[in-house]
Amino acid sequence: MHQTEPAMILQKTAKAQQELQPGSRQLPQRARSLLLLAGGKRMEELAAMLGSDHAALAGQLVEQGYLQLVPSP
């Protein structure tokens, strides 16, 4: 029987939690809004909700350490 890869979801990191605290603004508003929405969502879900440009931004936030991809439970 062929097993499929588990779905990967976006999870906020400690760096993201710090960014979302009042008075801690390093990112533009668009990126901060994406951080609020991204937790627990798959990249495909974000692209469907917000468009592929936001999915690309989510990829950048992963690279910058604000989000991480983890296997879905």
C-alpha positions in Angstrom: 0.0 0.0 0.0 1.3 3.4 -1.0 1.6 6.0 1.8 1.1 9.7 1.0 3.2 12.5 2.4 1.5 14.2 5.4 0.1 17.6 4.6 2.3 20.4 5.8 0.8 23.3 7.7 2.2 26.7 8.6 3.0 27.4 12.2 4.0 30.7 13.8 7.5 30.7 15.4 8.6 32.5 18.5 9.9 35.2 16.1 6.4 35.7 14.7 4.8 35.8 18.2 7.3 38.5 19.1 6.5 40.5 15.9 2.8 40.4 16.6 3.2 41.9 20.1 2.1 45.6 20.4 5.0 47.9 19.7 7.1 45.3 17.9 6.8 46.2 14.2 9.6 45.1 12.0 7.5 43.8 9.1 5.1 45.7 6.7 1.4 45.5 7.6 0.7 43.0 4.8 3.2 40.6 6.2 1.9 41.0 9.7 -1.7 40.3 8.5 -0.4 37.2 6.8 1.2 36.1 10.1 -2.2 36.4 11.8 -3.9 34.3 9.2 -1.3 31.7 8.5 -1.2 29.7 11.7 -2.5 26.2 11.2 -3.2 26.7 7.4 -1.7 24.8 4.5 0.1 26.9 1.9 -2.5 25.8 -0.6 -5.3 27.2 1.6 -3.6 30.5 1.9 -3.2 30.7 -1.9 -6.9 29.9 -2.4 -7.9 32.5 0.2 -5.6 35.3 -0.6 -4.0 34.6 -4.0 -0.6 33.3 -5.1 1.2 36.6 -4.2 0.4 36.0 -0.6 1.5 32.4 -0.8 4.8 33.7 -2.1 5.0 36.1 0.8 4.3 33.2 3.2 7.3 31.4 1.6 9.4 34.4 2.3 8.2 34.5 5.9 9.2 30.8 6.2 12.7 31.7 4.9 13.0 34.6 7.4 12.0 32.4 10.3 8.6 33.8 11.1 6.7 30.7 9.9 7.7 27.1 9.8 6.2 24.2 7.9 5.2 21.2 10.1 3.4 18.0 9.4 -0.3 18.1 9.9 -1.5 16.2 13.0 
